[in-house]
Amino acid sequence: MIIHGLPKSTEINKQLPKKAIFDKFKPETAKRNLFDEQISRLAIVAEINPKTVNISQGESVSAIFVIHVSLKTSAVSKENIELLSKLIDQNMLFILEYEGNARLAVYYSKKLFQTVPKPLDELEIKLSGRNLDLVWENIVADIGDISVEEERSLSEQIAVDDERVKLLANIEWLEKLARNEKQPRKKLKYVEKIKNMKKELELLV
């Protein structure tokens, strides 16, 4: 399998039988059925390490495995990717393919990040960074469309972004309640809560 952005030296083809995954993790029947319903075949198609690319090992990342996941459905559950992420004790980048279209996906910080689908032959993996720690973080940031602000780690930025989304949703909900509230006292309480949340939002910037 040719993957744009990766040198030929990274290419491998190692099939991953679903039975081996079930034997290792012994998922309950409902989870096993969900896995079977969504996933057809699995294979390791590339290994990114200091021997296959001219990039030094990081402190925590010594290799990145690229897993090709052939899907039976257009969508895949977070639970299935989480299960696959435990399969190898290394960082894993997934190519999720369905009917000729594919997207890149990673499971990081207990969250599933993925790109929009595009034709498989247009998929590209970008390797940037002086070591594999930075390469991995840049892959995650690129797939998740995450802009890491200065003096923050990737994990910190993800937490901040999640908090920002949560605050914005709560502000929108409270503003709707305030607009519909007839009692001045309750309306004032909503307005105060909105003010406080907007202050919290400003501190996250």
N, C-alpha and C positions, 0 to 999 in steps of 0.2 A: 504493500500500500504506500503510494507516494504522498507525503505530507509537505505542502509548501512551507518553507521556513526552516525545515529540519534537514541537516545533511544526511546523505545515504548511510553514513556510518552508524546512525542511530536506529536504522530499520531492523526490526525483528518480526517474527510471526509465531507467536505462541498462543495456541488456543486455550481458553479457560472454560472447561466444562461446567455447566450449571450444577451438575450433581456434586462436584467438588465443593462448590460454595455452600450448597445445602448441607453436605456432610460436616463441613467445618463449623458453620454457624447454627445449624439446626433451627431455622426459623419456624415459628408456629404456622399452622396450616394457612391462615388468612394471608400472612405475609409471603409465604411461599407461592400461593396462588397469584398474588399481585405481581410478584417477580416474573412468574411464568407468563402472565397475561401481557406484560409490557416488554419483556426482553427475550429476544430470539437467540442471539449468539454473542460471545465475548472473545476478544483476543487482545493480547499485548502487541502493539504494532511498532512501538519505538521506546527506546530507553535513552534518556538524556543524563549523561554522567561525565566526569572529567575525561574518561577514556574515549567517549564517542563525540564529544564536542570540546572545543578549546576554551573551556570555562572551568575555573577551579571549584573544588568542593566548598560548600558553606559550612557554617558551624552546626546547623541543624538539618540541612538538606544535602544528602550525598547523591541522590538520584531522583529523577522524575520519570515516571512511567506513563506512556500514552496508551489508553485503553479504548479500543474501538468497540462500541456497543451498538449492535444491530437491533433496532426496535420493531415491535409489532404494532405500536401505536405512536401517534405523533407526539404525545406527552409522556413524561416519565416522572414518577413520584420522587419526592425528596428522600423518602424512606429507602427506596431501592438504590439511589446513589450513595446514601449514607452506608448502606450495607456493603456496597462494592468498595467504598473508601477504606474499609477495614480489612480488605482481602490481602493487601500487601503492606508491609510495614515501611512504606515509602510514600512520597507525595504522588498523587495520581491526577492526570489530566484526561478527561473523557471526551471522546468524539461520539456524539449521540446521532446515529444515522437512521432516518426513516424515509423510505421510498426515494433514495437518491439525494435527499437534502440532509444537511447535518449542522450541528451546532457544537461549540466547545462548552464544556461544563467543568466546574470544580466544586468540591465540597470543602469549605473553609470556615473556621470559626462557627461551626454548627449551622452554616447557611449554604444553600445551593445557589451558585451563580452560573448563569449561562448566557450565551450570545443568541442573537436571532438566527433562525435557520437560513442556510444558503446552499447552493449546489456543492456536493462533497468535493469536487475538484477545484472549488474556489476557496476552500478553507485554508487558513494560514495560521501557523503558530509562530509568534514572535519571541525570540530569545534576546533579552537585553539585561545587562547587569554584569558586574565584575566577578560574581560568584553565584553558586546555585541558590543560595538564600535569596539574593536579590532577583535572580531570574524567576524564581517561583512567585515571589511577591508581585513582581511586575506582570506575570501571567494572570494572577488572580485579579489584580487591579484592572487590567485590560479587559478581561472577560466580564467582570462586575461593573465596569464603567465607574470605577472609584477614583476620585481625585484625592490623593493623600496630601494633606496640608503639612506644612513645615512643622517639625518637632513632634509629629504624631507618627506612631507606628501604624501599620496596615490594620491590625486588630483594633486599635484605638479609634481609627477613622471609621471603621465599620460600625463600632458601637455608637459613635457620635452621630453618624448618618441615620442609624436606626432610631435613636432618641429624637432626632430632628423630625423624622417622618411621623413618629408617635405624637409629638407635641403638635405638629401641624394638623393632624387628624382630630386631636382633642379640641384644639382651638376652633376648627371648623364646626365640630359638633356643638360646642358651647355657644358659638355665635348663632347657630340655628335655634338653640333653646332660648337664647336671650331675645331674639327677634319675635318668637312666638309667645313669650311669657307676658301675661297681662298684669301680674302683681309687681308693682315697683320694687318691693323689697327683694324678691327672688331675682328680678332682672338685674338689680344692682350686684347681687352676689355673683351672678354669672359674669358680669362685666369685670368685677375684681379678679375673678379666676382667670379670665382671658388676659388681663393685664399682666398678671404674675407669670403666666405661661409664655407670653411674648417676651418678657424679660429673660426667662430661662432660654428661650430661643436665641436671643441676642448673644448670650454668653457662649453658645455653641459655635458661633461663627469664628 
